[in-house]
Amino acid sequence: MRHGKKVNHLGRQAGHRKAMLANMACSLIEHKRINTTVAKAKALKQFVEPLVTKSKTDDTHNRRVVFSYLRNKYAVTELFREVAPKVGDRPGGYTRIIKLGNRLGDNAEMAMIELVDFNEIYNAGKNEVKKASTRRGRKKAEPKAEATPATETSTEANETNE
């Protein structure tokens, strides 16, 4: 039984799987989006998101740790120079998986995995920063007392303009 075993082996031995995920992560960092199967996209998401988190703090140790996973100095440079500053304020969730349908040859489920902040179509209308809210309620000041003088002054201003 495989109780509690969360790693998808993808039908490969460990060395092949690590090399494949490293190559896919390098391609994702370079091209910002790639098409692959859904299972590989989910495995890649688990592989690449901790690396993006490490790239937020640019120091020698984190560069070496990321290089030990990716084994491609150009991908590491791209990750620390272009990707990390763009996702610096995001607390996680750096990738997005969009299902595309089934592949024609073998009917495998296909998906596109992309870096979230590099998609201009989805991020076009989201320029304003959302204010952080807490889950607990706050005592609100009496809005009725404050709203009355504001509406009176606005109506008086409109009457004087006419």
Buried (B, 14 or more C-beta within 10 A) or exposed (E): EEEEEEEEEBEEEEEEBBEBBBBBBBBBBEEBBBEBBBBBBBBBBEBBBBBBBBBBEEEEEBBEBBBEBBBBEEBBEBBBEBBBEEBEEEEEEBBBBBEBEEEEEEEBEBBBBBBBBBBEEEEEEEEEEEEEEEEEEEEEEEEEEEEEEEEEEEEEEEEEEE
